[in-house]
Amino acid sequence: MRVESLILATVTICLFLTFYFSFLSFQTTEDTIKKQFTLLATFSLIAGMVLLATIAIHFIIKKAFTRVEDQLTTNQETAEYYENEKEKEGEY
């Protein structure tokens, strides 16, 4: 499985846990347990957001390096073309 799929699955699980812990905090009557469920829901939401930001940064970096690689390949092919042309001119 790819890294992106794993991170998206983890983000989905974190968001599910956020809603689940929030629901449980509304269902309980004891005040300390409500606070603990609310705290767990908050931590799950923060973890999901951090992982979502991580995958966004991963995609941005991946796209940027792909563009740079394409530009380098194009520039290298152009330089090789001009070198070949100069060699042909010198032969005549």
C-alpha atoms as an extended CHARMM CRD file, in Angstrom:
* protein
*
        92  EXT
         1         1  MET       CA              0.0000000000        0.0000000000        0.0000000000  PROA      1               0.0000000000
         2         2  ARG       CA              1.2710000000        3.4600000000       -0.7880000000  PROA      2               0.0000000000
         3         3  VAL       CA              2.1480000000        6.0420000000        1.8240000000  PROA      3               0.0000000000
         4         4  GLU       CA             -0.6160000000        8.3870000000        0.6960000000  PROA      4               0.0000000000
         5         5  SER       CA             -3.2590000000        5.7030000000        1.1820000000  PROA      5               0.0000000000
         6         6  LEU       CA             -1.9880000000        4.8990000000        4.6520000000  PROA      6               0.0000000000
         7         7  ILE       CA             -2.0130000000        8.5320000000        5.7150000000  PROA      7               0.0000000000
         8         8  LEU       CA             -5.5170000000        9.0860000000        4.3190000000  PROA      8               0.0000000000
         9         9  ALA       CA             -6.7650000000        5.9850000000        6.1350000000  PROA      9               0.0000000000
        10        10  THR       CA             -5.2200000000        7.2500000000        9.3650000000  PROA      10              0.0000000000
        11        11  VAL       CA             -6.8120000000       10.6870000000        8.8830000000  PROA      11              0.0000000000
        12        12  THR       CA            -10.1810000000        9.0220000000        8.3320000000  PROA      12              0.0000000000
        13        13  ILE       CA             -9.7790000000        6.9790000000       11.5010000000  PROA      13              0.0000000000
        14        14  CYS       CA             -8.7990000000       10.0940000000       13.4790000000  PROA      14              0.0000000000
        15        15  LEU       CA            -11.8520000000       11.9880000000       12.2440000000  PROA      15              0.0000000000
        16        16  PHE       CA            -14.0990000000        9.0370000000       13.0670000000  PROA      16              0.0000000000
        17        17  LEU       CA            -12.6250000000        8.8780000000       16.5690000000  PROA      17              0.0000000000
        18        18  THR       CA            -13.2140000000       12.6160000000       16.9680000000  PROA      18              0.0000000000
        19        19  PHE       CA            -16.9220000000       12.2430000000       16.2530000000  PROA      19              0.0000000000
        20        20  TYR       CA            -17.1540000000        9.0780000000       18.3300000000  PROA      20              0.0000000000
        21        21  PHE       CA            -15.5310000000       10.6250000000       21.4000000000  PROA      21              0.0000000000
        22        22  SER       CA            -17.6760000000       13.7360000000       21.0140000000  PROA      22              0.0000000000
        23        23  PHE       CA            -20.7760000000       11.5760000000       20.8870000000  PROA      23              0.0000000000
        24        24  LEU       CA            -19.6550000000        9.6680000000       23.9880000000  PROA      24              0.0000000000
        25        25  SER       CA            -18.9920000000       12.9120000000       25.8440000000  PROA      25              0.0000000000
        26        26  PHE       CA            -22.6100000000       13.9500000000       25.2420000000  PROA      26              0.0000000000
        27        27  GLN       CA            -23.9140000000       10.5790000000       26.4390000000  PROA      27              0.0000000000
        28        28  THR       CA            -22.0630000000       10.3550000000       29.7510000000  PROA      28              0.0000000000
        29        29  THR       CA            -23.3530000000       11.9550000000       32.9210000000  PROA      29              0.0000000000
        30        30  GLU       CA            -20.1370000000       12.0820000000       34.9240000000  PROA      30              0.0000000000
        31        31  ASP       CA            -18.2610000000       15.3500000000       34.5470000000  PROA      31              0.0000000000
        32        32  THR       CA            -14.7040000000       13.9710000000       34.6490000000  PROA      32              0.0000000000
        33        33  ILE       CA            -15.4540000000       11.3640000000       31.9900000000  PROA      33              0.0000000000
        34        34  LYS       CA            -17.0400000000       14.0820000000       29.7980000000  PROA      34              0.0000000000
        35        35  LYS       CA            -13.8390000000       16.1040000000       30.0430000000  PROA      35              0.0000000000
        36        36  GLN       CA            -11.7080000000       13.0790000000       29.1940000000  PROA      36              0.0000000000
        37        37  PHE       CA            -13.8130000000       12.2360000000       26.1270000000  PROA      37              0.0000000000
        38        38  THR       CA            -13.7190000000       15.8540000000       25.0130000000  PROA      38              0.0000000000
        39        39  LEU       CA             -9.9540000000       15.8730000000       25.4510000000  PROA      39              0.0000000000
        40        40  LEU       CA             -9.6240000000       12.6440000000       23.4420000000  PROA      40              0.0000000000
        41        41  ALA       CA            -11.8250000000       14.1020000000       20.7040000000  PROA      41              0.0000000000
        42        42  THR       CA             -9.6460000000       17.2080000000       20.5780000000  PROA      42              0.0000000000
        43        43  PHE       CA             -6.4410000000       15.1840000000       20.3760000000  PROA      43              0.0000000000
        44        44  SER       CA             -7.8940000000       12.9880000000       17.6340000000  PROA      44              0.0000000000
        45        45  LEU       CA             -8.9010000000       16.0650000000       15.6360000000  PROA      45              0.0000000000
        46        46  ILE       CA             -5.4510000000       17.6310000000       16.0350000000  PROA      46              0.0000000000
        47        47  ALA       CA             -3.7520000000       14.3710000000       15.0010000000  PROA      47              0.0000000000
        48        48  GLY       CA             -5.9830000000       14.1490000000       11.9190000000  PROA      48              0.0000000000
        49        49  MET       CA             -5.2010000000       17.7420000000       10.9580000000  PROA      49              0.0000000000
        50        50  VAL       CA             -1.4610000000       17.2010000000       11.3890000000  PROA      50              0.0000000000
        51        51  LEU       CA             -1.5510000000       14.0940000000        9.2040000000  PROA      51              0.0000000000
        52        52  LEU       CA             -3.6520000000       15.9010000000        6.5990000000  PROA      52              0.0000000000
        53        53  ALA       CA             -1.1330000000       18.7470000000        6.5510000000  PROA      53              0.0000000000
        54        54  THR       CA              1.6650000000       16.1980000000        6.2140000000  PROA      54              0.0000000000
        55        55  ILE       CA              0.1090000000       14.6020000000        3.1580000000  PROA      55              0.0000000000
        56        56  ALA       CA             -0.5810000000       18.0280000000        1.6350000000  PROA      56              0.0000000000
        57        57  ILE       CA              3.0690000000       19.0090000000        2.0750000000  PROA      57              0.0000000000
        58        58  HSD       CA              4.1110000000       15.6450000000        0.6400000000  PROA      58              0.0000000000
        59        59  PHE       CA              2.0410000000       16.2260000000       -2.5140000000  PROA      59              0.0000000000
        60        60  ILE       CA              3.3100000000       19.8000000000       -2.9000000000  PROA      60              0.0000000000
        61        61  ILE       CA              6.9410000000       18.7140000000       -2.6130000000  PROA      61              0.0000000000
        62        62  LYS       CA              6.3580000000       15.7770000000       -4.9450000000  PROA      62              0.0000000000
        63        63  LYS       CA              4.7680000000       18.0440000000       -7.5600000000  PROA      63              0.0000000000
        64        64  ALA       CA              7.5260000000       20.6490000000       -7.2410000000  PROA      64              0.0000000000
        65        65  PHE       CA             10.3080000000       18.0940000000       -7.7120000000  PROA      65              0.0000000000
        66        66  THR       CA              8.4900000000       16.5530000000      -10.6670000000  PROA      66              0.0000000000
        67        67  ARG       CA              8.3770000000       19.9550000000      -12.3600000000  PROA      67              0.0000000000
        68        68  VAL       CA             12.0490000000       20.6080000000      -11.6380000000  PROA      68              0.0000000000
        69        69  GLU       CA             12.9690000000       17.1660000000      -12.9340000000  PROA      69              0.0000000000
        70        70  ASP       CA             11.0050000000       17.7810000000      -16.1400000000  PROA      70              0.0000000000
        71        71  GLN       CA             12.7220000000       21.1340000000      -16.6040000000  PROA      71              0.0000000000
        72        72  LEU       CA             16.1430000000       19.6210000000      -16.0200000000  PROA      72              0.0000000000
        73        73  THR       CA             15.4250000000       16.8350000000      -18.4930000000  PROA      73              0.0000000000
        74        74  THR       CA             14.2180000000       19.3250000000      -21.0930000000  PROA      74              0.0000000000
        75        75  ASN       CA             17.2560000000       21.5750000000      -20.5740000000  PROA      75              0.0000000000
        76        76  GLN       CA             19.6130000000       18.6070000000      -20.7790000000  PROA      76              0.0000000000
        77        77  GLU       CA             18.0170000000       17.4000000000      -24.0190000000  PROA      77              0.0000000000
        78        78  THR       CA             18.2600000000       20.9170000000      -25.4670000000  PROA      78              0.0000000000
        79        79  ALA       CA             21.9300000000       21.1890000000      -24.4710000000  PROA      79              0.0000000000
        80        80  GLU       CA             22.6880000000       17.8040000000      -26.0280000000  PROA      80              0.0000000000
        81        81  TYR       CA             20.9080000000       18.8810000000      -29.2370000000  PROA      81              0.0000000000
        82        82  TYR       CA             23.0170000000       22.0310000000      -29.5030000000  PROA      82              0.0000000000
        83        83  GLU       CA             26.2000000000       20.0840000000      -28.7920000000  PROA      83              0.0000000000
        84        84  ASN       CA             25.3380000000       17.6540000000      -31.5870000000  PROA      84              0.0000000000
        85        85  GLU       CA             24.6260000000       20.5510000000      -33.9350000000  PROA      85              0.0000000000
        86        86  LYS       CA             27.9790000000       22.1520000000      -33.1530000000  PROA      86              0.0000000000
        87        87  GLU       CA             29.7430000000       18.8470000000      -33.8000000000  PROA      87              0.0000000000
        88        88  LYS       CA             27.9820000000       18.5140000000      -37.1530000000  PROA      88              0.0000000000
        89        89  GLU       CA             28.9590000000       22.0570000000      -38.1320000000  PROA      89              0.0000000000
        90        90  GLY       CA             32.5970000000       21.3360000000      -37.2840000000  PROA      90              0.0000000000
        91        91  GLU       CA             32.5840000000       18.2630000000      -39.5380000000  PROA      91              0.0000000000
        92        92  TYR       CA             31.7240000000       20.1960000000      -42.6640000000  PROA      92              0.0000000000
